[in-house]
Amino acid sequence: MAYGFLKVGALTLSLAGTGALVVTGAAGCGSDSNSGVANAKLPNGVRSQVIEHEACEESGNKVEMLDANNDGKPDIKKVSKNGREICRITDLNHDGKPDMFEYYDQTGQLRRREADYDDNGIVNSIEYFENGKLVRRELDTTNQGKIDTWDFFDPATGARTKRERDATGDGKIDQWWTYDGDKVTIAMDRNGDGVPEPESSITLGAGGQVVLGDAGTAAAPAPAPAPSAPLAPTMSMPSVNNEPAPPVTPPSQDAGVAGKPQRGGAKR
């Protein structure tokens, strides 16, 4: 199983929300600093949609190869520096290509996880951890090569607390999801002014049914669901935070960008 291409210094080519091509360099494996793109000041209601793959640099570091399913082929690469594991590459489905990348802080706790859930060679889920606890997840749910959904979690309980989503693909947040037990309230901006309209706010029950619309009615239509990338079972570490399943919304046509999904973003 060859992972040689992972040694190449990673440059990210992806479409930002404005349609401009953004070229960024990925941070080295083991770096605890966030990217300049992620920290850039953005207008209210706008988030960076750039997918940045962080390199897991093998060159000059100790690399341990593991065969998890005893088929004679390595499935896991553990990369260590100065006696400390800094990152890990895992081939979950044993097809010879990496599906998951995990990165560790100075104390050995997980700080970042990237995953390719649809096996197209492009990262479509990035998770961020603090003290080993999941705090944020960024998703490319439409396979357009850019982030369109941002989930936030309570590190103490692992529960999702809110979701922001760009359902129209214009680079602006137009859905705000807040979670309260088995219910989720969704506020929507339908006219593109960056502010949710009161009449577009709805509350869904545990089964995805609309339990409350504007003025106490259930007349408001449910928004298109944002597919949540599943936490694929990982051979490299146990499940984190035991995150509860989100409410299931009724099937509806996705409000994402029409047309054939374009490959882009940060390749593995």
C-alpha positions in Angstrom: 0.0 0.0 0.0 1.7 3.2 -1.2 1.2 6.5 0.6 4.1 8.2 -1.1 2.0 11.1 -2.5 1.3 12.2 1.1 4.9 13.3 1.4 4.4 16.1 -1.1 4.0 19.5 0.5 0.3 20.1 0.3 -1.2 23.0 -1.6 -4.9 23.4 -1.4 -6.8 24.5 -4.5 -10.4 25.2 -3.8 -13.3 27.5 -4.6 -14.1 30.0 -2.0 -17.7 31.3 -1.5 -17.1 34.1 -3.9 -16.0 31.8 -6.7 -12.4 32.9 -6.5 -9.7 30.2 -6.6 -7.9 30.1 -3.3 -4.4 28.6 -3.1 -3.1 27.9 0.4 -0.3 25.9 2.0 -1.2 23.3 4.5 0.4 23.4 8.0 2.9 20.8 8.9 1.8 17.7 10.8 2.0 18.3 14.6 1.6 22.0 14.3 -0.9 23.3 17.0 -1.5 26.6 15.2 -4.6 27.2 13.1 -4.3 28.3 9.5 -4.3 31.9 8.5 -7.3 31.3 6.3 -9.3 29.9 9.2 -8.4 32.9 11.3 -9.0 35.5 8.6 -11.6 38.1 9.6 -14.8 37.5 7.6 -18.0 39.6 7.3 -20.8 38.7 9.6 -22.7 35.7 8.4 -19.8 34.4 6.3 -17.4 31.6 7.2 -14.3 30.3 5.4 -15.3 27.5 3.1 -11.8 26.4 2.1 -10.9 22.8 2.8 -7.4 22.6 4.0 -5.7 19.2 4.4 -3.0 19.2 7.0 0.1 17.2 6.0 1.1 14.2 8.0 4.8 14.5 7.3 6.7 11.2 7.3 10.0 12.5 6.1 12.5 12.7 8.9 10.1 11.2 11.5 9.6 7.7 12.8 6.9 5.7 10.9 5.4 2.6 12.4 3.3 0.4 10.0 0.4 -1.7 11.4 -1.7 -4.4 9.8 -5.1 -4.3 11.5 -6.8 -7.1 9.6 -3.8 -9.4 9.2 -4.0 -9.4 5.4 -0.3 -8.8 5.0 -0.8 -5.1 4.1 -0.4 -2.1 6.4 -3.6 -0.3 7.2 -2.3 2.3 9.7 0.8 4.5 9.7 1.8 6.1 13.0 4.1 9.0 12.6 6.2 10.0 15.7 8.6 12.8 16.4 10.9 12.9 19.5 9.2 9.9 20.9 5.7 11.4 20.6 3.0 10.4 18.1 2.1 13.5 16.1 -0.3 12.1 13.4 -1.8 8.9 12.1 -3.0 7.8 8.7 -5.6 5.0 8.5 -7.0 3.0 5.6 -10.4 2.0 7.0 -11.8 0.0 4.1 -8.5 -1.7 3.2 -8.5 -0.5 -0.4 -4.9 0.8 -0.3 -5.8 4.4 0.1 -6.0 6.5 3.3 -9.5 7.5 4.5 -8.7 9.1 7.8 -6.0 11.4 9.2 -5.6 12.1 12.9 -3.4 14.7 14.6 -2.3 14.9 18.2 -1.3 17.8 20.5 1.7 18.0 22.8 0.0 16.0 25.5 -0.9 13.2 23.1 -4.6 14.0 22.9 -6.5 14.2 19.6 -6.7 17.7 18.3 -7.9 17.3 14.6 -9.4 14.6 12.5 -9.9 14.6 8.7 -11.9 12.0 6.8 -12.9 11.1 3.3 -16.3 9.4 3.7 -17.2 8.9 0.0 -13.8 7.5 -1.0 -13.2 10.0 -3.8 -9.8 11.1 -2.6 -11.0 14.4 -1.2 -11.4 15.3 2.5 -15.0 16.2 3.2 -15.1 16.2 7.0 -12.8 18.1 9.4 -13.2 17.8 13.1 -11.6 20.0 15.8 -10.9 18.9 19.4 -9.9 20.7 22.6 -8.4 18.6 25.3 -9.4 15.5 23.3 -13.1 16.6 23.1 -15.0 17.3 19.9 -15.9 21.0 19.7 -16.5 21.6 15.9 -17.1 19.7 12.7 -16.9 21.2 9.2 -18.6 19.3 6.4 -18.7 19.3 2.6 -22.2 17.7 2.2 -22.7 18.4 -1.5 -19.3 17.3 -2.8 -18.6 20.7 -4.3 -15.1 20.9 -2.8 -16.0 23.5 -0.2 -17.4 23.6 3.4 -21.1 24.2 3.6 -22.1 23.0 7.1 -20.6 23.9 10.5 -21.6 21.9 13.6 -20.7 22.9 17.1 -20.6 20.6 20.2 -20.5 20.8 23.9 -17.2 19.2 24.9 -18.5 18.2 28.3 -21.4 16.1 26.9 -20.5 15.5 23.3 -24.0 16.9 22.3 -24.4 19.0 19.2 -25.5 22.5 20.3 -25.9 24.3 17.0 -25.4 24.1 13.2 -24.8 26.8 10.6 -25.4 26.0 7.0 -25.0 27.5 3.6 -27.8 25.7 1.8 -27.7 27.8 -1.4 -24.0 27.6 -2.1 -23.5 31.4 -2.3 -20.9 31.5 0.6 -23.3 33.0 3.1 -24.9 31.3 6.1 -28.7 31.0 5.5 -29.7 28.3 8.1 -29.2 28.4 11.9 -30.0 25.2 13.8 -30.2 25.1 17.6 -30.6 21.9 19.5 -32.7 21.5 22.7 -32.9 17.8 23.8 -35.0 16.0 21.1 -36.0 19.2 19.4 -34.2 21.3 16.9 -35.2 24.9 15.9 -34.2 26.0 12.5 -34.1 29.7 11.5 -33.8 30.4 7.8 -32.9 33.4 5.6 -34.9 33.0 2.4 -34.4 36.4 0.9 -30.6 36.5 1.1 -30.2 39.5 3.3 -28.3 37.6 5.9 -31.0 37.8 8.6 -33.5 34.9 9.3 -37.1 35.7 8.7 -39.4 35.1 11.8 -42.0 33.4 9.6 -39.3 30.9 8.3 -38.4 29.6 11.8 -39.6 26.1 12.6 -39.1 23.5 15.3 -38.8 19.8 14.6 -39.4 17.0 16.9 -37.4 13.9 17.5 -39.0 12.1 14.5 -38.4 15.0 12.2 -42.0 16.3 12.3 -42.7 20.0 12.4 -44.0 20.7 15.9 -44.0 24.5 15.8 -44.0 27.1 13.0 -44.4 30.8 13.0 -47.1 32.1 15.5 -47.4 28.6 16.9 -48.4 26.9 13.6 -46.8 24.1 11.7 -47.3 25.8 8.4 -43.7 26.6 7.6 -42.1 24.0 5.3 -39.1 22.1 6.6 -35.7 23.0 5.1 -33.6 20.6 3.1 -31.6 18.3 5.4 -27.9 18.7 5.6 -26.4 15.2 5.4 -24.2 14.7 8.4 -21.0 12.8 7.6 -21.1 9.7 9.8 -18.4 9.0 12.3 -16.9 6.1 10.5 -15.5 3.4 12.8 -11.8 3.9 13.2 -9.3 1.3 13.8 -6.9 3.8 15.2 -8.9 5.0 18.2 -12.3 4.5 19.9 -15.4 6.6 19.2 -15.1 10.1 20.6 -17.7 11.7 22.8 -20.5 9.2 21.8 -22.2 11.9 19.9 -26.0 11.5 19.9 -27.8 11.2 16.5 -29.3 14.4 15.3 -33.1 14.7 14.6 -34.0 13.3 11.2 -35.7 15.9 8.9 -38.4 15.0 6.4 -37.1 14.2 2.9 -37.0 17.2 0.6 -35.1 18.5 -2.3 -31.7 19.7 -1.3 -31.2 23.5 -1.5 -27.5 23.1 -2.5 -26.0 24.2 -5.7 -27.7 22.6 -8.7 -25.8 20.7 -11.3 -23.2 18.0 -11.2 -21.0 18.0 -8.1 -17.5 19.3 -9.0 -14.4 17.8 -7.4 -12.3 20.2 -5.5 -11.0 21.0 -2.1 -8.1 19.5 -0.4 -7.0 16.1 -1.7 -5.8 13.4 0.6 
